[in-house]
């Protein structure tokens, strides 16, 4: 039961503090985290489609 509660709690905290996390990363590295997540998502999606095609 604990293995379901801990990831749910982590996801909830990330959603709750998303603006603060985004602000912190933008001030430290001068890049928006939304772009990083979008690029990673598109790469993973491309790899999945490539594996399904071949």
mmCIF file of the N, C-alpha and C atoms, coordinates in Angstrom:
data_MODEL
# 
_entry.id   MODEL 
# 
loop_
_atom_site.group_PDB 
_atom_site.id 
_atom_site.type_symbol 
_atom_site.label_atom_id 
_atom_site.label_alt_id 
_atom_site.label_comp_id 
_atom_site.label_asym_id 
_atom_site.label_entity_id 
_atom_site.label_seq_id 
_atom_site.pdbx_PDB_ins_code 
_atom_site.Cartn_x 
_atom_site.Cartn_y 
_atom_site.Cartn_z 
_atom_site.occupancy 
_atom_site.B_iso_or_equiv 
_atom_site.pdbx_formal_charge 
_atom_site.auth_seq_id 
_atom_site.auth_comp_id 
_atom_site.auth_asym_id 
_atom_site.auth_atom_id 
_atom_site.pdbx_PDB_model_num 
ATOM 1   N N  . UNK A 1 1  ? 0.822  -1.192 0.000   1.00 0.00 ? 1  UNK A N  1 
ATOM 2   C CA . UNK A 1 1  ? 0.000  0.000  0.000   1.00 0.00 ? 1  UNK A CA 1 
ATOM 3   C C  . UNK A 1 1  ? 0.862  1.249  0.000   1.00 0.00 ? 1  UNK A C  1 
ATOM 4   N N  . UNK A 1 2  ? 1.993  1.164  0.658   1.00 0.00 ? 2  UNK A N  1 
ATOM 5   C CA . UNK A 1 2  ? 2.895  2.304  0.732   1.00 0.00 ? 2  UNK A CA 1 
ATOM 6   C C  . UNK A 1 2  ? 3.470  2.653  -0.637  1.00 0.00 ? 2  UNK A C  1 
ATOM 7   N N  . UNK A 1 3  ? 3.641  1.645  -1.491  1.00 0.00 ? 3  UNK A N  1 
ATOM 8   C CA . UNK A 1 3  ? 4.209  1.901  -2.821  1.00 0.00 ? 3  UNK A CA 1 
ATOM 9   C C  . UNK A 1 3  ? 3.239  2.656  -3.724  1.00 0.00 ? 3  UNK A C  1 
ATOM 10  N N  . UNK A 1 4  ? 1.968  2.752  -3.364  1.00 0.00 ? 4  UNK A N  1 
ATOM 11  C CA . UNK A 1 4  ? 1.005  3.549  -4.120  1.00 0.00 ? 4  UNK A CA 1 
ATOM 12  C C  . UNK A 1 4  ? 0.860  4.957  -3.542  1.00 0.00 ? 4  UNK A C  1 
ATOM 13  N N  . UNK A 1 5  ? 1.019  5.069  -2.236  1.00 0.00 ? 5  UNK A N  1 
ATOM 14  C CA . UNK A 1 5  ? 0.811  6.355  -1.577  1.00 0.00 ? 5  UNK A CA 1 
ATOM 15  C C  . UNK A 1 5  ? 1.978  7.306  -1.831  1.00 0.00 ? 5  UNK A C  1 
ATOM 16  N N  . UNK A 1 6  ? 3.210  6.816  -1.752  1.00 0.00 ? 6  UNK A N  1 
ATOM 17  C CA . UNK A 1 6  ? 4.381  7.685  -1.913  1.00 0.00 ? 6  UNK A CA 1 
ATOM 18  C C  . UNK A 1 6  ? 4.448  8.312  -3.304  1.00 0.00 ? 6  UNK A C  1 
ATOM 19  N N  . UNK A 1 7  ? 4.322  7.554  -4.407  1.00 0.00 ? 7  UNK A N  1 
ATOM 20  C CA . UNK A 1 7  ? 4.330  8.230  -5.722  1.00 0.00 ? 7  UNK A CA 1 
ATOM 21  C C  . UNK A 1 7  ? 3.163  9.195  -5.911  1.00 0.00 ? 7  UNK A C  1 
ATOM 22  N N  . UNK A 1 8  ? 1.990  8.862  -5.375  1.00 0.00 ? 8  UNK A N  1 
ATOM 23  C CA . UNK A 1 8  ? 0.848  9.768  -5.478  1.00 0.00 ? 8  UNK A CA 1 
ATOM 24  C C  . UNK A 1 8  ? 1.124  11.061 -4.723  1.00 0.00 ? 8  UNK A C  1 
ATOM 25  N N  . UNK A 1 9  ? 1.756  10.954 -3.573  1.00 0.00 ? 9  UNK A N  1 
ATOM 26  C CA . UNK A 1 9  ? 2.108  12.135 -2.788  1.00 0.00 ? 9  UNK A CA 1 
ATOM 27  C C  . UNK A 1 9  ? 3.147  12.982 -3.519  1.00 0.00 ? 9  UNK A C  1 
ATOM 28  N N  . UNK A 1 10 ? 4.126  12.342 -4.141  1.00 0.00 ? 10 UNK A N  1 
ATOM 29  C CA . UNK A 1 10 ? 5.153  13.067 -4.890  1.00 0.00 ? 10 UNK A CA 1 
ATOM 30  C C  . UNK A 1 10 ? 4.539  13.811 -6.070  1.00 0.00 ? 10 UNK A C  1 
ATOM 31  N N  . UNK A 1 11 ? 3.677  13.144 -6.818  1.00 0.00 ? 11 UNK A N  1 
ATOM 32  C CA . UNK A 1 11 ? 3.014  13.796 -7.951  1.00 0.00 ? 11 UNK A CA 1 
ATOM 33  C C  . UNK A 1 11 ? 2.142  14.952 -7.465  1.00 0.00 ? 11 UNK A C  1 
ATOM 34  N N  . UNK A 1 12 ? 1.436  14.771 -6.373  1.00 0.00 ? 12 UNK A N  1 
ATOM 35  C CA . UNK A 1 12 ? 0.599  15.830 -5.824  1.00 0.00 ? 12 UNK A CA 1 
ATOM 36  C C  . UNK A 1 12 ? 1.434  17.046 -5.426  1.00 0.00 ? 12 UNK A C  1 
ATOM 37  N N  . UNK A 1 13 ? 2.577  16.820 -4.794  1.00 0.00 ? 13 UNK A N  1 
ATOM 38  C CA . UNK A 1 13 ? 3.432  17.936 -4.387  1.00 0.00 ? 13 UNK A CA 1 
ATOM 39  C C  . UNK A 1 13 ? 4.037  18.643 -5.587  1.00 0.00 ? 13 UNK A C  1 
ATOM 40  N N  . UNK A 1 14 ? 4.393  17.897 -6.636  1.00 0.00 ? 14 UNK A N  1 
ATOM 41  C CA . UNK A 1 14 ? 4.923  18.522 -7.847  1.00 0.00 ? 14 UNK A CA 1 
ATOM 42  C C  . UNK A 1 14 ? 3.858  19.398 -8.491  1.00 0.00 ? 14 UNK A C  1 
ATOM 43  N N  . UNK A 1 15 ? 2.637  18.901 -8.563  1.00 0.00 ? 15 UNK A N  1 
ATOM 44  C CA . UNK A 1 15 ? 1.546  19.696 -9.147  1.00 0.00 ? 15 UNK A CA 1 
ATOM 45  C C  . UNK A 1 15 ? 1.259  20.921 -8.288  1.00 0.00 ? 15 UNK A C  1 
ATOM 46  N N  . UNK A 1 16 ? 1.295  20.753 -6.984  1.00 0.00 ? 16 UNK A N  1 
ATOM 47  C CA . UNK A 1 16 ? 0.980  21.846 -6.072  1.00 0.00 ? 16 UNK A CA 1 
ATOM 48  C C  . UNK A 1 16 ? 2.022  22.965 -6.141  1.00 0.00 ? 16 UNK A C  1 
ATOM 49  N N  . UNK A 1 17 ? 3.298  22.604 -6.226  1.00 0.00 ? 17 UNK A N  1 
ATOM 50  C CA . UNK A 1 17 ? 4.376  23.591 -6.212  1.00 0.00 ? 17 UNK A CA 1 
ATOM 51  C C  . UNK A 1 17 ? 5.007  23.792 -7.584  1.00 0.00 ? 17 UNK A C  1 
ATOM 52  N N  . UNK A 1 18 ? 4.264  23.536 -8.664  1.00 0.00 ? 18 UNK A N  1 
ATOM 53  C CA . UNK A 1 18 ? 4.827  23.611 -10.012 1.00 0.00 ? 18 UNK A CA 1 
ATOM 54  C C  . UNK A 1 18 ? 5.354  25.011 -10.342 1.00 0.00 ? 18 UNK A C  1 
ATOM 55  N N  . UNK A 1 19 ? 4.639  26.047 -9.967  1.00 0.00 ? 19 UNK A N  1 
ATOM 56  C CA . UNK A 1 19 ? 5.067  27.412 -10.291 1.00 0.00 ? 19 UNK A CA 1 
ATOM 57  C C  . UNK A 1 19 ? 6.372  27.756 -9.579  1.00 0.00 ? 19 UNK A C  1 
ATOM 58  N N  . UNK A 1 20 ? 6.510  27.368 -8.318  1.00 0.00 ? 20 UNK A N  1 
ATOM 59  C CA . UNK A 1 20 ? 7.740  27.650 -7.578  1.00 0.00 ? 20 UNK A CA 1 
ATOM 60  C C  . UNK A 1 20 ? 8.911  26.867 -8.150  1.00 0.00 ? 20 UNK A C  1 
ATOM 61  N N  . UNK A 1 21 ? 8.681  25.617 -8.539  1.00 0.00 ? 21 UNK A N  1 
ATOM 62  C CA . UNK A 1 21 ? 9.734  24.801 -9.138  1.00 0.00 ? 21 UNK A CA 1 
ATOM 63  C C  . UNK A 1 21 ? 10.162 25.419 -10.462 1.00 0.00 ? 21 UNK A C  1 
ATOM 64  N N  . UNK A 1 22 ? 9.199  25.822 -11.267 1.00 0.00 ? 22 UNK A N  1 
ATOM 65  C CA . UNK A 1 22 ? 9.481  26.419 -12.564 1.00 0.00 ? 22 UNK A CA 1 
ATOM 66  C C  . UNK A 1 22 ? 10.249 27.731 -12.403 1.00 0.00 ? 22 UNK A C  1 
ATOM 67  N N  . UNK A 1 23 ? 9.840  28.554 -11.447 1.00 0.00 ? 23 UNK A N  1 
ATOM 68  C CA . UNK A 1 23 ? 10.511 29.822 -11.176 1.00 0.00 ? 23 UNK A CA 1 
ATOM 69  C C  . UNK A 1 23 ? 11.955 29.597 -10.740 1.00 0.00 ? 23 UNK A C  1 
ATOM 70  N N  . UNK A 1 24 ? 12.181 28.648 -9.860  1.00 0.00 ? 24 UNK A N  1 
ATOM 71  C CA . UNK A 1 24 ? 13.524 28.362 -9.357  1.00 0.00 ? 24 UNK A CA 1 
ATOM 72  C C  . UNK A 1 24 ? 14.453 27.902 -10.478 1.00 0.00 ? 24 UNK A C  1 
ATOM 73  N N  . UNK A 1 25 ? 13.973 27.003 -11.321 1.00 0.00 ? 25 UNK A N  1 
ATOM 74  C CA . UNK A 1 25 ? 14.808 26.493 -12.412 1.00 0.00 ? 25 UNK A CA 1 
ATOM 75  C C  . UNK A 1 25 ? 15.066 27.598 -13.436 1.00 0.00 ? 25 UNK A C  1 
ATOM 76  N N  . UNK A 1 26 ? 14.088 28.461 -13.655 1.00 0.00 ? 26 UNK A N  1 
ATOM 77  C CA . UNK A 1 26 ? 14.275 29.551 -14.612 1.00 0.00 ? 26 UNK A CA 1 
ATOM 78  C C  . UNK A 1 26 ? 15.313 30.552 -14.108 1.00 0.00 ? 26 UNK A C  1 
ATOM 79  N N  . UNK A 1 27 ? 15.330 30.827 -12.809 1.00 0.00 ? 27 UNK A N  1 
ATOM 80  C CA . UNK A 1 27 ? 16.326 31.762 -12.288 1.00 0.00 ? 27 UNK A CA 1 
ATOM 81  C C  . UNK A 1 27 ? 17.714 31.138 -12.240 1.00 0.00 ? 27 UNK A C  1 
ATOM 82  N N  . UNK A 1 28 ? 17.801 29.838 -11.973 1.00 0.00 ? 28 UNK A N  1 
ATOM 83  C CA . UNK A 1 28 ? 19.103 29.187 -11.873 1.00 0.00 ? 28 UNK A CA 1 
ATOM 84  C C  . UNK A 1 28 ? 19.734 28.945 -13.242 1.00 0.00 ? 28 UNK A C  1 
ATOM 85  N N  . UNK A 1 29 ? 18.958 28.415 -14.183 1.00 0.00 ? 29 UNK A N  1 
ATOM 86  C CA . UNK A 1 29 ? 19.519 27.983 -15.461 1.00 0.00 ? 29 UNK A CA 1 
ATOM 87  C C  . UNK A 1 29 ? 19.056 28.826 -16.641 1.00 0.00 ? 29 UNK A C  1 
ATOM 88  N N  . UNK A 1 30 ? 18.173 29.797 -16.407 1.00 0.00 ? 30 UNK A N  1 
ATOM 89  C CA . UNK A 1 30 ? 17.668 30.695 -17.441 1.00 0.00 ? 30 UNK A CA 1 
ATOM 90  C C  . UNK A 1 30 ? 17.016 29.936 -18.593 1.00 0.00 ? 30 UNK A C  1 
ATOM 91  N N  . UNK A 1 31 ? 16.255 28.902 -18.256 1.00 0.00 ? 31 UNK A N  1 
ATOM 92  C CA . UNK A 1 31 ? 15.511 28.142 -19.253 1.00 0.00 ? 31 UNK A CA 1 
ATOM 93  C C  . UNK A 1 31 ? 14.198 27.687 -18.626 1.00 0.00 ? 31 UNK A C  1 
ATOM 94  N N  . UNK A 1 32 ? 13.158 27.693 -19.417 1.00 0.00 ? 32 UNK A N  1 
ATOM 95  C CA . UNK A 1 32 ? 11.855 27.274 -18.898 1.00 0.00 ? 32 UNK A CA 1 
ATOM 96  C C  . UNK A 1 32 ? 11.762 25.751 -18.914 1.00 0.00 ? 32 UNK A C  1 
ATOM 97  N N  . UNK A 1 33 ? 11.289 25.181 -17.828 1.00 0.00 ? 33 UNK A N  1 
ATOM 98  C CA . UNK A 1 33 ? 11.201 23.726 -17.701 1.00 0.00 ? 33 UNK A CA 1 
ATOM 99  C C  . UNK A 1 33 ? 10.109 23.165 -18.605 1.00 0.00 ? 33 UNK A C  1 
ATOM 100 N N  . UNK A 1 34 ? 9.125  23.989 -18.977 1.00 0.00 ? 34 UNK A N  1 
ATOM 101 C CA . UNK A 1 34 ? 8.059  23.505 -19.848 1.00 0.00 ? 34 UNK A CA 1 
ATOM 102 C C  . UNK A 1 34 ? 8.618  23.080 -21.200 1.00 0.00 ? 34 UNK A C  1 
ATOM 103 N N  . UNK A 1 35 ? 9.608  23.818 -21.705 1.00 0.00 ? 35 UNK A N  1 
ATOM 104 C CA . UNK A 1 35 ? 10.226 23.463 -22.978 1.00 0.00 ? 35 UNK A CA 1 
ATOM 105 C C  . UNK A 1 35 ? 10.989 22.150 -22.865 1.00 0.00 ? 35 UNK A C  1 
ATOM 106 N N  . UNK A 1 36 ? 11.657 21.937 -21.755 1.00 0.00 ? 36 UNK A N  1 
ATOM 107 C CA . UNK A 1 36 ? 12.417 20.699 -21.550 1.00 0.00 ? 36 UNK A CA 1 
ATOM 108 C C  . UNK A 1 36 ? 11.466 19.506 -21.525 1.00 0.00 ? 36 UNK A C  1 
ATOM 109 N N  . UNK A 1 37 ? 10.368 19.630 -20.805 1.00 0.00 ? 37 UNK A N  1 
ATOM 110 C CA . UNK A 1 37 ? 9.410  18.532 -20.711 1.00 0.00 ? 37 UNK A CA 1 
ATOM 111 C C  . UNK A 1 37 ? 8.778  18.251 -22.065 1.00 0.00 ? 37 UNK A C  1 
ATOM 112 N N  . UNK A 1 38 ? 8.474  19.301 -22.824 1.00 0.00 ? 38 UNK A N  1 
ATOM 113 C CA . UNK A 1 38 ? 7.894  19.121 -24.150 1.00 0.00 ? 38 UNK A CA 1 
ATOM 114 C C  . UNK A 1 38 ? 8.872  18.406 -25.080 1.00 0.00 ? 38 UNK A C  1 
ATOM 115 N N  . UNK A 1 39 ? 10.141 18.786 -25.053 1.00 0.00 ? 39 UNK A N  1 
ATOM 116 C CA . UNK A 1 39 ? 11.146 18.141 -25.906 1.00 0.00 ? 39 UNK A CA 1 
ATOM 117 C C  . UNK A 1 39 ? 11.333 16.683 -25.518 1.00 0.00 ? 39 UNK A C  1 
ATOM 118 N N  . UNK A 1 40 ? 11.426 16.397 -24.234 1.00 0.00 ? 40 UNK A N  1 
ATOM 119 C CA . UNK A 1 40 ? 11.590 15.015 -23.776 1.00 0.00 ? 40 UNK A CA 1 
ATOM 120 C C  . UNK A 1 40 ? 10.376 14.176 -24.162 1.00 0.00 ? 40 UNK A C  1 
ATOM 121 N N  . UNK A 1 41 ? 9.180  14.726 -24.028 1.00 0.00 ? 41 UNK A N  1 
ATOM 122 C CA . UNK A 1 41 ? 7.961  14.010 -24.396 1.00 0.00 ? 41 UNK A CA 1 
ATOM 123 C C  . UNK A 1 41 ? 7.945  13.692 -25.889 1.00 0.00 ? 41 UNK A C  1 
ATOM 124 N N  . UNK A 1 42 ? 8.320  14.662 -26.714 1.00 0.00 ? 42 UNK A N  1 
ATOM 125 C CA . UNK A 1 42 ? 8.337  14.428 -28.150 1.00 0.00 ? 42 UNK A CA 1 
ATOM 126 C C  . UNK A 1 42 ? 9.392  13.394 -28.555 1.00 0.00 ? 42 UNK A C  1 
ATOM 127 N N  . UNK A 1 43 ? 10.548 13.411 -27.893 1.00 0.00 ? 43 UNK A N  1 
ATOM 128 C CA . UNK A 1 43 ? 11.585 12.415 -28.186 1.00 0.00 ? 43 UNK A CA 1 
ATOM 129 C C  . UNK A 1 43 ? 11.111 11.020 -27.806 1.00 0.00 ? 43 UNK A C  1 
ATOM 130 N N  . UNK A 1 44 ? 10.514 10.875 -26.640 1.00 0.00 ? 44 UNK A N  1 
ATOM 131 C CA . UNK A 1 44 ? 10.011 9.570  -26.198 1.00 0.00 ? 44 UNK A CA 1 
ATOM 132 C C  . UNK A 1 44 ? 8.907  9.085  -27.131 1.00 0.00 ? 44 UNK A C  1 
ATOM 133 N N  . UNK A 1 45 ? 8.020  9.981  -27.529 1.00 0.00 ? 45 UNK A N  1 
ATOM 134 C CA . UNK A 1 45 ? 6.957  9.628  -28.456 1.00 0.00 ? 45 UNK A CA 1 
ATOM 135 C C  . UNK A 1 45 ? 7.530  9.193  -29.803 1.00 0.00 ? 45 UNK A C  1 
ATOM 136 N N  . UNK A 1 46 ? 8.544  9.889  -30.273 1.00 0.00 ? 46 UNK A N  1 
ATOM 137 C CA . UNK A 1 46 ? 9.197  9.520  -31.529 1.00 0.00 ? 46 UNK A CA 1 
ATOM 138 C C  . UNK A 1 46 ? 9.862  8.160  -31.452 1.00 0.00 ? 46 UNK A C  1 
ATOM 139 N N  . UNK A 1 47 ? 10.513 7.870  -30.331 1.00 0.00 ? 47 UNK A N  1 
ATOM 140 C CA . UNK A 1 47 ? 11.151 6.566  -30.151 1.00 0.00 ? 47 UNK A CA 1 
ATOM 141 C C  . UNK A 1 47 ? 10.104 5.461  -30.121 1.00 0.00 ? 47 UNK A C  1 
ATOM 142 N N  . UNK A 1 48 ? 8.993  5.687  -29.449 1.00 0.00 ? 48 UNK A N  1 
ATOM 143 C CA . UNK A 1 48 ? 7.927  4.677  -29.395 1.00 0.00 ? 48 UNK A CA 1 
ATOM 144 C C  . UNK A 1 48 ? 7.377  4.408  -30.782 1.00 0.00 ? 48 UNK A C  1 
ATOM 145 N N  . UNK A 1 49 ? 7.124  5.476  -31.552 1.00 0.00 ? 49 UNK A N  1 
ATOM 146 C CA . UNK A 1 49 ? 6.611  5.291  -32.907 1.00 0.00 ? 49 UNK A CA 1 
ATOM 147 C C  . UNK A 1 49 ? 7.622  4.595  -33.786 1.00 0.00 ? 49 UNK A C  1 
ATOM 148 N N  . UNK A 1 50 ? 8.912  4.910  -33.643 1.00 0.00 ? 50 UNK A N  1 
ATOM 149 C CA . UNK A 1 50 ? 9.946  4.259  -34.436 1.00 0.00 ? 50 UNK A CA 1 
ATOM 150 C C  . UNK A 1 50 ? 10.017 2.763  -34.107 1.00 0.00 ? 50 UNK A C  1 
ATOM 151 N N  . UNK A 1 51 ? 9.916  2.431  -32.829 1.00 0.00 ? 51 UNK A N  1 
ATOM 152 C CA . UNK A 1 51 ? 9.950  1.024  -32.439 1.00 0.00 ? 51 UNK A CA 1 
ATOM 153 C C  . UNK A 1 51 ? 8.715  0.268  -32.930 1.00 0.00 ? 51 UNK A C  1 
ATOM 154 N N  . UNK A 1 52 ? 7.585  0.936  -32.958 1.00 0.00 ? 52 UNK A N  1 
ATOM 155 C CA . UNK A 1 52 ? 6.381  0.285  -33.448 1.00 0.00 ? 52 UNK A CA 1 
ATOM 156 C C  . UNK A 1 52 ? 6.407  0.137  -34.967 1.00 0.00 ? 52 UNK A C  1 
ATOM 157 N N  . UNK A 1 53 ? 7.087  1.035  -35.651 1.00 0.00 ? 53 UNK A N  1 
ATOM 158 C CA . UNK A 1 53 ? 7.126  0.996  -37.114 1.00 0.00 ? 53 UNK A CA 1 
ATOM 159 C C  . UNK A 1 53 ? 8.051  -0.104 -37.620 1.00 0.00 ? 53 UNK A C  1 
ATOM 160 N N  . UNK A 1 54 ? 9.199  -0.279 -36.981 1.00 0.00 ? 54 UNK A N  1 
ATOM 161 C CA . UNK A 1 54 ? 10.190 -1.258 -37.451 1.00 0.00 ? 54 UNK A CA 1 
ATOM 162 C C  . UNK A 1 54 ? 10.020 -2.602 -36.799 1.00 0.00 ? 54 UNK A C  1 
# 
